[in-house]
Amino acid sequence: MNTVTLERGTLKARLADKERQRFFVAFLTGKLIGVMVAMYAMISLGPWIVGTLAHAASLPKADEMQDQLTNTVNGLNTAWTLIAAFLVFFMQAGFMMLEAGFARTREVVNILQECIVDTCLCALLFWAFGFAFMFGVGNKWIGHEYFFLNGAPAAYGSTGVAFMAFFLFQFAFADTCSTITSGAMVGRTGFVGDLLYSFVVSGFIYPIIGHWIWGPGGWLATLNDGARIFRDFAGSTVVHTVGGMVALAGAIVLGPRLGRKFKRDGGGLPPGHDLTIAAIGGVILWFGWYGFNPGSTLSAMDATGIGRVATNTTLAAAAGGLAAMALIYPRIKKWDMGITINGFLGGLVAITAPCYWVNAFGAICIGLIGGIVVVYGIDLIEHFRIDDPIGAVAVHGMAGIWGTWSVGLFATGQYGVTGLFWGKEEGLKQLWIQVWGNGVVAIVAFVSGFVLFKAVGLTKTLRVSEEGEREGIDIHEHGSPAYHPEAAYMGKGL
């Protein structure tokens, strides 16, 4: 038998092998399925993956193109925005722990209850009309569409983010502003009064001012014919300056807690009752800021921008914490925990506006100065005998103002905005817009807050009675202390 006959016989035997036949059929079927899936993906998903440029060429009208953009949902952008929203929402746990730790034991339940109920209230208000005022198309001052989220398209604007995901992200920001306000009013605010002012802050003050900067057609967002507009990437003005100035108004109208003795009178800020939970709360806030700042890109595709923003956020916080700790040490000869926490929070607040437009060295400078601003801001509040138990005005209001101004100083010009240190003429103009726009917002927020708290005060619900404050606001307002003495459980089967 020759070689050819042998090879033919072997091939015939192989083809007759049942195992080889099953393998061949499975292999061929798999290949065919793979080819079909690849072809389907190329045909149906190609335009979504590649983008809208080639597809847009076939659209005959600009309004049709806009309609496509507002109804095209990018899955990656939506997933990224939702993750960021969850991180920002988790900051509420940080605020609760931070405020409770810095407060006295008699105020803990009140703080926890206020934060929880404010969150519930803000969610419903933002759904009903807050989001419409802030992000609906309207005029330069206020939006007037999407009430109760009616008429919502698939995606918000041209972001590619699903509309409801964008709503959730922005609700978490609104909730943060309301929580900032409550921090300066700890220990003497009646619960009904808290509900009343939270209704106005979450439903009106925050979203209307926010529309000016972040809303479509807002007057600060279109200032100077769009040549050099007011810049606030993630909220040093919109969230923190507004929250801090409203908090300042509330602390002034309320007056200090009973028995509060200020430094110029031989006293000082009462120490927090539990720095353990305060420190954990502060670090939770730091963690949540990775949703606050990087999430504001609204785009998972902007990998370079996300990485830069996250790094700048980290460096600013670190510089702020160390600067505040070092600055306070010569005064008390101690490495103070409370001021270190507020220092890194001040760094985080400061970097929130410029985080996208500055480099790493700029972020360190901004955060370092932010920590210093917090220390001297607390001194200033104490000097004027304003009782701010948490340091909310200094951390959010004053560091927020500094952070907004810093855009006009440290923006490198590489990412579309130029600050004074990187371009004298362009930077000076940008700095002026930052200072002027932030000043307007700060004044409007403070005056609005002052009028609001005076109005709530007329209802006799803003401040608890002297008797209730002496008893302890937790017992008086909520009927239960945060920490029960062990003896209280004896014989009760608890």
Residue pairs with C-beta under 8 A, 6 or more apart in sequence:
1 9
14 20
15 21
47 54
47 55
48 72
48 74
52 65
52 68
52 69
52 72
55 68
56 65
56 68
59 65
59 68
66 158
69 155
69 157
69 158
70 153
70 154
70 155
70 156
70 157
70 158
71 153
71 154
71 155
72 154
72 155
72 160
73 154
73 155
73 160
73 161
73 162
74 155
74 160
74 161
74 300
74 301
76 300
76 301
77 159
77 160
77 161
77 298
77 299
77 300
77 301
78 160
78 161
78 162
78 165
79 300
80 295
80 297
80 298
80 299
80 300
81 161
81 165
81 166
81 169
81 295
81 298
82 165
82 168
82 169
83 291
83 295
84 169
84 290
84 291
84 292
84 294
84 295
84 296
85 165
85 168
85 169
85 171
85 172
85 291
85 295
86 291
87 287
87 288
87 290
87 291
87 292
87 295
88 169
88 172
88 173
88 176
88 288
88 291
88 292
88 295
89 172
89 175
89 288
90 284
90 287
90 288
90 291
91 172
91 176
91 284
91 285
91 288
91 289
91 291
91 292
92 115
92 119
92 175
92 176
92 179
93 281
93 284
94 281
94 282
94 283
94 284
94 285
94 287
94 288
95 115
95 176
95 179
95 183
95 281
95 285
96 111
96 112
96 115
96 116
96 281
97 277
97 278
97 280
97 281
97 284
98 277
98 278
98 281
98 282
98 285
98 341
98 390
99 111
99 115
99 182
99 183
99 186
99 281
99 389
99 390
100 107
100 108
100 111
100 112
100 274
100 277
100 278
100 281
100 482
101 272
101 273
101 274
101 275
101 276
101 277
101 278
101 279
101 280
101 281
102 272
102 278
102 338
102 389
102 390
102 391
103 111
103 186
103 187
103 272
103 273
103 389
103 390
104 187
104 270
104 273
105 273
105 481
105 482
105 483
106 187
106 472
106 473
106 474
106 475
106 481
107 186
107 187
107 389
107 472
107 473
107 474
108 273
108 474
108 481
108 482
108 483
109 474
109 478
109 480
109 481
109 482
110 186
110 187
110 189
110 191
110 473
110 474
110 477
110 478
111 182
111 186
112 482
113 191
113 477
113 478
114 182
114 189
114 191
114 194
115 179
115 182
117 194
117 195
117 198
118 175
118 178
118 179
118 182
118 194
118 198
118 202
119 175
119 179
121 195
121 198
121 199
121 202
122 130
122 171
122 174
122 175
122 178
122 198
122 202
123 171
123 175
125 199
125 202
125 203
126 167
126 170
126 171
126 174
126 202
126 203
126 207
127 148
127 149
127 167
127 171
128 147
128 148
128 203
129 147
129 148
129 203
129 207
130 174
130 202
130 203
130 204
130 206
130 207
131 146
131 149
131 167
131 170
131 171
131 207
132 143
132 144
132 145
132 146
132 147
133 142
133 143
133 144
133 204
133 207
133 208
133 211
134 143
134 170
134 174
134 206
134 207
134 208
134 210
134 211
134 214
134 215
135 143
135 146
135 156
135 166
135 170
135 211
135 214
135 215
135 216
136 143
136 144
136 145
136 146
136 147
136 215
136 216
137 143
137 144
137 145
137 216
137 217
138 144
138 145
138 211
138 215
138 216
138 217
139 217
140 212
140 217
140 218
140 219
140 222
141 208
141 211
141 212
141 219
142 208
142 211
143 211
143 215
143 216
145 151
146 152
149 163
149 164
149 167
152 163
152 164
152 167
153 163
154 162
154 163
155 161
155 162
155 163
155 166
156 162
156 163
156 166
156 167
157 216
159 166
159 298
159 299
160 299
161 169
161 298
166 298
169 295
169 298
172 291
173 235
173 238
173 239
173 292
174 202
174 206
174 207
174 210
175 202
176 239
176 243
176 292
177 201
177 202
177 206
177 238
177 239
177 242
177 243
177 246
178 198
178 201
178 202
178 206
178 243
179 243
180 239
180 240
180 243
180 244
180 246
180 247
180 392
180 396
181 197
181 198
181 201
181 243
181 246
181 247
181 250
181 392
181 449
182 189
182 194
182 198
182 247
183 247
183 388
183 389
183 390
183 391
183 392
183 396
184 247
184 248
184 250
184 251
184 388
184 389
184 390
184 392
184 393
185 194
185 247
185 250
185 251
185 254
186 389
186 390
187 257
187 389
187 469
187 473
188 254
188 255
188 257
188 258
188 463
188 464
188 469
188 473
189 250
189 254
189 462
189 463
189 464
190 461
190 462
190 463
190 464
190 477
191 477
191 478
192 459
192 461
193 456
193 457
193 459
193 461
193 462
193 463
196 456
196 459
196 461
196 462
197 250
197 452
197 453
197 456
197 462
200 452
201 246
201 449
201 452
205 242
205 246
205 445
205 448
205 449
205 452
206 238
206 239
206 242
206 243
209 238
209 242
209 441
209 444
209 445
210 238
210 242
211 218
212 218
212 219
212 220
212 221
212 441
213 220
213 221
213 230
213 232
213 237
213 238
213 437
213 441
214 221
214 232
214 238
215 221
220 229
220 230
220 437
220 440
220 441
221 229
221 230
222 229
223 229
223 230
223 433
223 437
224 433
228 426
228 429
228 430
228 433
229 433
230 433
230 434
230 437
230 438
231 353
231 354
231 357
231 407
231 411
231 417
231 430
231 433
231 434
232 238
232 353
232 404
232 407
233 293
233 296
233 309
233 352
233 353
233 354
233 355
233 356
233 357
234 292
234 293
234 295
234 296
234 352
234 353
234 355
235 292
235 296
235 352
235 353
236 349
236 350
236 352
236 353
236 354
236 399
236 400
236 401
236 403
236 404
237 353
237 400
237 401
237 404
237 437
237 438
237 441
238 441
239 352
239 400
240 349
240 352
240 396
240 397
240 399
240 400
240 403
241 396
241 397
241 400
241 401
241 404
241 438
241 441
241 442
241 445
242 441
242 445
243 392
243 396
243 397
243 400
244 392
244 393
244 395
244 396
244 397
244 398
244 400
245 397
245 442
245 445
245 446
245 449
246 445
246 446
246 448
246 449
246 452
247 388
247 392
247 393
247 396
247 397
247 449
248 386
248 388
248 393
248 397
248 446
248 449
249 446
249 447
249 448
249 449
249 450
249 452
249 453
250 449
250 453
251 381
251 386
251 387
251 388
251 393
252 386
252 450
253 450
253 453
253 454
253 457
253 462
254 387
254 453
254 462
254 463
255 387
255 463
256 262
256 385
256 386
256 387
257 387
257 389
257 469
258 466
258 469
258 470
260 267
260 270
260 387
261 267
261 268
262 268
262 382
262 383
262 385
263 269
263 382
263 383
264 382
264 383
264 385
265 385
268 382
269 378
269 382
269 389
270 389
271 338
272 278
272 338
275 337
275 338
278 337
278 338
278 341
279 337
279 341
282 341
282 342
282 344
282 345
285 345
285 348
286 317
286 344
286 345
286 348
289 313
289 317
289 348
289 352
290 310
290 313
292 352
293 309
293 310
293 312
293 313
293 351
293 352
293 355
294 306
294 309
294 310
294 313
296 309
296 356
297 305
297 306
297 309
297 356
299 305
300 306
305 356
305 415
308 355
308 356
309 355
309 356
311 360
311 363
312 351
312 354
312 355
312 358
312 359
312 360
312 362
312 363
313 348
313 351
313 355
313 363
315 360
315 363
315 364
315 367
316 347
316 348
316 350
316 351
316 355
316 363
316 364
316 366
316 367
316 370
317 344
317 345
317 347
317 348
317 351
317 367
318 344
318 347
318 364
318 367
319 347
319 363
319 364
319 365
319 367
319 368
319 370
319 371
320 343
320 344
320 345
320 346
320 347
320 348
320 350
320 367
320 368
320 370
320 371
320 374
321 340
321 341
321 343
321 344
321 347
321 371
322 343
322 368
322 371
323 343
323 347
323 367
323 368
323 369
323 370
323 371
323 372
324 339
324 340
324 342
324 343
324 344
324 346
324 371
324 372
324 374
324 375
325 335
325 336
325 339
325 340
325 343
327 371
327 372
327 375
328 336
328 339
328 375
329 335
329 336
339 374
339 375
339 378
342 374
342 378
342 391
342 394
342 395
343 370
343 371
343 374
343 375
344 367
344 371
345 374
345 395
345 399
346 367
346 370
346 371
346 373
346 374
346 394
346 395
346 399
347 366
347 367
347 368
347 370
347 371
347 399
348 367
348 370
349 370
349 395
349 396
349 399
349 400
349 403
350 366
350 367
350 369
350 370
350 373
350 399
350 400
350 402
350 403
350 406
351 358
351 363
351 366
351 367
351 370
351 403
352 400
352 403
353 400
353 403
353 404
353 406
353 407
354 362
354 363
354 366
354 403
354 406
354 407
354 410
354 411
355 363
356 415
357 407
357 410
357 411
357 412
357 415
357 416
357 417
357 419
358 366
358 406
358 407
358 410
358 411
358 412
358 419
359 412
359 414
362 406
362 410
362 411
362 412
365 410
366 402
366 403
366 406
366 410
369 402
369 406
370 399
370 402
370 403
373 394
373 398
373 399
373 402
374 391
374 394
374 395
374 398
374 399
375 394
377 391
377 393
377 394
377 395
377 397
377 398
377 399
378 388
378 391
378 394
380 394
381 388
381 391
381 393
381 394
386 393
388 394
397 442
401 438
401 442
404 434
404 437
404 438
405 431
405 434
405 435
405 438
406 419
407 417
407 419
407 430
407 434
408 419
408 420
408 427
408 428
408 430
408 431
408 432
408 433
408 434
408 435
409 419
409 420
409 421
409 427
409 431
410 419
410 421
410 422
411 417
411 418
411 419
411 422
411 427
411 430
412 418
412 419
412 422
413 419
413 422
413 423
413 426
417 430
418 426
418 427
418 430
419 427
419 430
419 431
420 427
420 428
420 430
420 431
421 427
453 462
456 462
457 463
464 473
464 476
464 477
465 476
467 476
468 476
468 477
469 476
472 481
474 480
474 481
474 482
475 481
